[in-house]
Each structure stands twice: as C-alpha cells, then as structure tokens.
Amino acid sequence: MASYFDEHNCEPTNPEEQYRQNALLELARSLMQGVDLFDSGFDLTDWDQRLPPPAAKAAVQTLPIVVISLEQAGLKCPVCLLEFEEQETVREMPCKHLFHSGCILPWLKKTNSCPLCRHELPTDDPDYEEFKKDKERRRQREHRLEDLHGAMYT
C-alpha cells in the first residue's frame, strides 16, 4: 500500500509528521471500506457466512394469491420451470415474481429471499433483523462518506 506522500507526490517534513499523516490516511481508507473501528458487541460476519433464516410465517401467509391471466400463460415458474396455465393460482412475492405455491413455500421455510432477485421478506429471528438494520446503516454511512469525499474534491 502506497504511503500518503507517494500518493500525493510530496515529501514529509519529519518522520513523526509522516507517521501521523499515514495513520490519518489509513483511518480514512478504513472508513471508506466500512471497517468498524468500535466493537458493537454483535458479530456481523456470522450472518455473512450462512443462509438467512426462514421467512416470517406471517409474511408467507400474506403473500398474494394471483390467478394467471391469458397474457401471463406460458410464463415459467422460476423454480420448477413449468409453464403457468391460464386460470392457475400462483403466489406473488413482493418483488412481483410469480411462483407455484408448491415451489415457493418450501423455499421460504428455508430462507427469506426470492430465489430470483434475493428480495428479502421479514423473518422471525430478532438477531437477523438487527443484522439487516445494521447492514443498512453501514451502507448509508458508506454513501455519506463517499458524498463527503466527493464534496472535498469538487
């Protein structure tokens, strides 16, 4: 990794100053990469290494049942790849993807996301829900840091 002075093509005034500026550059890099410097007491990497928990039962039960129209007939269920037939009833995910009930319901008993686009349904797992909230906060923090970085150099 290049030092601050190599990156900016300049010379340090003294070794102590060089150390301080390199430390500030490393801090800025870690913040830009979303590295947490403080221990939140919650292991976020655990959920990154395994499947999300099943979808909440209430969320699965409220999935709309849709009757296939003439225009939708011939589309295929993304799980079993069988064509939908006119007047057939299927389940619609919040992302608007359609599935046979026999295909999507077992899937949602294993994990909470759409098999096509990974849109997530709520879960009954409070730890996972906290992980999702924290992940969104980290994403927003990265966005704010990028905006701040952009504002500094424009």
Secondary structure by P-SEA (a helix, b strand, c coil): ccccccccccccccaaaaaaaaaaaaaaaaaaacccccccccccccccccccccccaaaaaacccccccccccccccccccccccccbbbbbccccccccccccaaaaaccccccccccccccccaaaaaaaaaaaaaaaaaaaaaaaaaaacc
